[in-house]
Amino acid sequence: MVEAIAERLTVVREKIEAACARAGRSVDSVTLIAVTKTFPAAVVEQAIAAGLRDFGENKVQELTAKAAAIPPEKCRWHMIGHLQRNKARQVVRCADTFHALDSRRLAAALDRQAKAQDRVLPCFVQVNVSREPTKSGFLAEDVGSFLMSIGQWDNLKPVGLMTLAAHWQSGQDVRGQFRQMRQLRDRYEHLGGTALSMGMSGDYELAIAEGATHIRVGSAIFGPRTRY
Ligand SMILES: *Cc1c(COP(=O)(O)O)cnc(C)c1O
């Protein structure tokens, strides 16, 4: 498993380098978040041994369990999945960064918990750029008004925008979604920050071409997941 991770990671890193070179970007401008959902803490340890530092989880229970199992100085945790308000406390306790801020009520809950725990939580605002009814996130036209009110939550620090591209669409359309994200970021960076969390195993090269600063890659590093 360790070798398999290291081998796949080499391939991913080469593709990241090539995508950065094509886009005239430095590799340091892209943070690779290794998505360890469904994999046990032992796999996170192996990934750390292979040189990874940033890890993504989409379920609070898995995040808290793995964050408890791994010494905190060895890694950074990114909560990348939709969050129920009643679990805000655990995310503020365990996550370095939250990628799925998708409602005012969730912002209020996270801010309250961050105040209680005396910390500032860096947050990406999630955008439903593909406009799929099943996806969370603000529609593009609602991002501006949300960001204009984000200053009221003192203990949230907006760092950028996040999206999940629609998978059923062609490569060209996925790139168009990433481009729209970049345009939204350019328009609102004075309110919402400069980062762009976008791109997964199937589309991270396209995301880098459109300016992704954080890519969230799971199966390309860890192999196929047996659950969801
Ligand atoms: C699972 C997941 C990923 C990674 O997916 P892969 O296709 O395995 O790379 C990225 N982002 C989110 C929000 C996820 O839930």
The ligand as a Gaussian input file, in Angstrom:
#p B3LYP/6-31G(d) Opt

LIG

0 1
 C      -14.334000      12.760000      -2.482000
 C      -14.135000      14.203000      -2.743000
 C      -13.053000      14.658000      -3.509000
 C      -12.024000      13.737000      -4.143000
 O      -12.607000      12.888000      -5.085000
 P      -11.696000      11.966000      -6.040000
 O      -12.504000      11.859000      -7.283000
 O      -11.519000      10.671000      -5.350000
 O      -10.419000      12.660000      -6.268000
 C      -12.910000      16.023000      -3.684000
 N      -13.780000      16.905000      -3.150000
 C      -14.827000      16.516000      -2.411000
 C      -15.740000      17.544000      -1.832000
 C      -15.039000      15.157000      -2.174000
 O      -16.088000      14.767000      -1.427000

